[in-house]
């Protein structure tokens, strides 16, 4: 054991995420006894378009990983993820996110939540009001789900939007970047439909794939900080550092399997 080489934790975490990206149901073939794999396909839930959003919208959480957002998350491709739930609310703003989380029915412990809102706040004139909506949503999320880690993606937006709206979105992103668990904006291949608001299906697929390693990176940074503290604490009297071991199960991420087939237009 003295010469045993341990795989660096970053490599093990990366491998863990890769394995979780492609979870498959295992079925034994009766004739041959061999194992085959068949995917269970899921897709985002699109909630009703309504002017009475506060009254008619509701959220029931049945999975431990949740992505909740506006219309754009409805365009995610089909995915394989037993523990993932995706809910999209057309036209939703941050204040709607707060209301949804406040009155949500919860059927299981929640571990991770990605809140993807903000594009529909672009026309608000009062910048302080929008930031207050985000703060209120985070307060409710942390009260309702104290054991969950909450992530907020920066808002990708089209440069074809009016300058005033772009200014507002940049202001919102400036605040989001101050939040420790924020997901940086996608920097390449971002495209919208002609309205400059709704993602193309190709962009939606790329966005979901972008969020997974972004969440991993946040976890790696947190692990690095805790490992550094543990390293300092666990030095033996001989001066040699204790070997730090990290279980991949400590870094369970939403297990997305992005399929080549795209969603049909809702």
Order of alpha helices (4+ residues) and beta strands (2+ residues): alpha-beta-beta-beta-alpha-beta-beta-beta-alpha-beta-beta-alpha-beta-alpha-beta-alpha
